[in-house]
Amino acid sequence: MPFKKLTLKLSRYLLIGMLVVLAGFPVYWMATTALSLNSELYGSGQVIWPQLQNFPQLWHELGQVPIGLWLFNTLLIAAGGTVLSLTLGSLAGYALSRFRFHGKGLVGFLLFMTQVVPEALILVPLYAMFITSGLLNSLTGLVLANVGFSLPVACFVLKGAMDAVPYEIEESAIIDNCPRFSVLTMIILPLIMPSIAAAAVVAFFAGWNEFLFASTFLMDRENWPASVGLASFVGQYETPMSAVMGAALVFSIPAIVFFLLIQRKIVAGLTAGAVKG
Amino acid sequence: MTGSKIRSGMTRLVPYAFILPPMIYLMVFMFWPLARQMYMSLTNTRIINPNRGRFIGLGNYERLFDDPAFYLSLKATLVYAVLAVVFGVSLGVISALAIDRPFKGRAVVRAILLFGWAVPNVAASLIWLWMYNDRSGVFNRITEFLGLGRFPWLTSTELALGSILAVTVWQVAPFVMLVVLAALQSVPHEVREAARIDGADGLSTFRAVTLPHIRPAIQLASLLVCVWSIRRFDIIYLLTGGGPVGTTSTLVVKIRQIAFEGHELGMASAYGAVGLVLALAIAALHYVVEQRRMKWMSR
């Protein structure tokens, strides 16, 4: 019996070890490649340990890549999308959480539908629309396109949080004829700050990671976000692989950090949308 | 008197003041484009003049249903989505069960297991492209070391879809794991302990006690992984570009290619219409399953 228990325990740790290697290796390899020399990568073979002494060289190589400009554009796109998604999402979330109105079921269905529609489906019509309205090749147009997909997620996260706020808290303010909009901004929103932060992270990194719209709508290199800039390295061999991986790592680290911080909230938001539809 | 009547009329309008701005936004940037896409699929619109296409009825669809490339694309989409669900969900459930009970270093393990989900798609594509590299990639270095020779991971018709699936599973399994871990918290530990003391082995405890608790979570995660697979563009586009010979050209990759490389917006929209039907069918299926479960639970 103790022997069986031991093997069971051992095989469990073995399984966990294997999963850790499978999940962690690509990121580890990204870092190791960034700290390698080109002669190793294409010749003698990649050293499997990170060579920290190569960091100054990586730093120098990254200086040759416009990663700063790309990340700045990414930041603008992500921040713009976050502000717009949260503003519109909190309005929709409050309406769905606190009121009964005609068409509420339809609104819920439409919000759910946005979660199954592939972005590629509206790529062509948005392109046609942006040509006529002069939004093609502009960050504004890109943000407007992205928010259609991040707004519903923000709405689901915020509605869930508002449902948990007891109605009594806003009741006295409503009796005192306080406008409902002020009730939302002065009473409800301050109470659900953690969920607002979670919705903000989700919307922010939806914009941070977005590639399809950005690569189709933005032609000028100065407008490229990091996702498009990094993708331009594919099939191009002038940039050293170490610099490509270094840039990819710089682009990934903020996403990794924030996703790990609010993982549970993200899951709650994404699954709520699919269930309530 | 009339004042209060006006007030109550106004009060009834209040919810619309909140719901209209976001809904108008979605109408303009989501549903109007979707409707327009359906209409465009009935025209011969080309990219040089995207706002002026001639109505040609079902011409695009006739061409579409005669084109072997379309069936190849449909098949690639379905095979990719189904296998992503099968492997992504299995690995996710296994990971969740493996780290459910506390052990030393659990927080670190849990964080590392989430890496694939947290890394941005384009960065993930770049690192996997490098690992799949024909001459210098780590996979071929390993297979060469083992004496198996090199494999054309992304350029062979037999391997390409599998190679993309590996990346996909790496990305979605952590999400499944999180959903299942959350559901596992609702399994009463005493019940599991009792089953074990009664002499039930691990597998039957899992089937009788744990599985019923996490089944809804698994269903939901499967739906989301399926929908995401149909939507996924960047990974496939960057790793194989839909090749070799169309074996990985899912509908969304095809839409972008026909529209912006073939310049036929009308035809691309017809592909889009098929994609929409597929996405809606899956959403409807989910809805039916959900309804039936609720009925079953209330009985």
Interface residues (C-beta under 8 A of the other chain):
Chain A: L8 R12 Y13 L15 I16 L19 V20 L22 A23 G24 P26 V27 W29 M30 T33 L41 Y42 G45 Q46 L88 G89 L91 A92 Y94 A95 L96 R98 F99 R100 F101 V107 L110 L111 F112 M113 T114 Q115 V116 V117 P118 E119 A120 L121 I122 L123 V124 P125 L126 Y127 A128 M129 I131 T132 L144 A145 V147 G148 F149 L151 P152 C155 R180 F181 L184 F205 W208 N209 F211 L212 T216 A226 S227 L230 A231 F233 V234 M241 V244 M245 A248 L249 F251 S252 A255 I256 F259 L260 Q263 R264 V267 A268 L270 T271 A274 V275 G277
Chain B: V14 P15 Y16 A17 F18 I19 P21 P22 M23 Y25 L26 F29 M30 F31 W32 P33 L34 R36 Q37 M40 T45 P50 N51 I94 S95 A98 I99 F103 V109 A111 I112 L113 L114 F115 G116 W117 A118 V119 P120 N121 V122 A123 A124 S125 L126 I127 W128 L129 W130 M131 R135 S136 V138 R141 W170 A173 P174 F175 L178 V179 A182 G202 L220 L223 L224 V227 I230 R231 F233 D234 L238 L251 V252 I255 R256 A259 F260 L265 A268 S269 G272 G275 L276 A279 L280 I282 A283 H286 Y287 E290
